[in-house]
Amino acid sequence: MTRLITKPNIAAPDDFYADLLAVHEGLAKAESDALNARLILILANHIGDRETLAEALDAAKPKK
């Protein structure tokens, strides 16, 4: 089982964030939401491991 990496692990994270914002530029809310959904599914497919994906879903849940 691969553990979910939650510590910073992206090379040049500010550059990635700028790229993420840029890809959303000019999109309507619905288009932006659809892009986010596609991105999530593409990355989930890349990860592939169901246990890791379950851990990611749990980590993303709002904390009460």
C-alpha positions in Angstrom: 0.0 0.0 0.0 1.2 3.5 -0.9 0.7 6.1 1.8 -0.8 9.4 0.8 1.9 12.1 0.6 0.5 15.2 2.4 3.7 17.1 2.9 4.8 19.5 0.2 6.0 17.4 -2.8 5.6 19.5 -5.9 8.6 21.1 -7.6 8.0 24.8 -8.0 4.6 24.8 -6.3 4.0 28.5 -7.1 4.6 27.8 -10.8 2.1 24.9 -10.7 -0.5 27.1 -8.9 0.0 29.8 -11.6 -0.5 27.1 -14.3 -3.7 25.9 -12.5 -5.1 29.4 -12.3 -4.2 30.1 -15.9 -6.0 27.0 -17.2 -9.2 28.3 -15.5 -8.8 31.8 -16.9 -11.9 32.9 -18.9 -14.0 29.8 -18.0 -17.5 30.1 -16.7 -18.1 28.5 -13.3 -19.6 25.4 -14.8 -16.7 25.0 -17.2 -14.2 25.5 -14.3 -16.0 22.9 -12.2 -15.9 20.5 -15.1 -12.2 21.1 -15.6 -11.6 20.4 -11.9 -13.6 17.2 -12.1 -11.6 16.0 -15.2 -8.4 16.9 -13.5 -9.4 14.9 -10.3 -10.3 11.9 -12.4 -7.1 12.0 -14.4 -5.0 12.3 -11.3 -7.0 9.5 -9.5 -6.4 7.3 -12.5 -2.7 8.0 -12.4 -2.6 7.1 -8.7 -4.7 4.0 -9.3 -4.4 2.6 -5.8 -7.8 2.5 -4.1 -6.5 2.7 -0.6 -4.5 5.8 -1.4 -7.5 7.3 -3.1 -9.7 6.5 -0.1 -7.1 8.2 2.1 -7.2 11.2 -0.1 -11.0 11.4 0.0 -10.9 11.2 3.8 -8.1 13.9 4.0 -10.2 16.2 1.7 -13.4 16.0 3.8 -14.3 19.1 5.7 -13.4 18.6 9.3 -16.2 19.1 11.8 
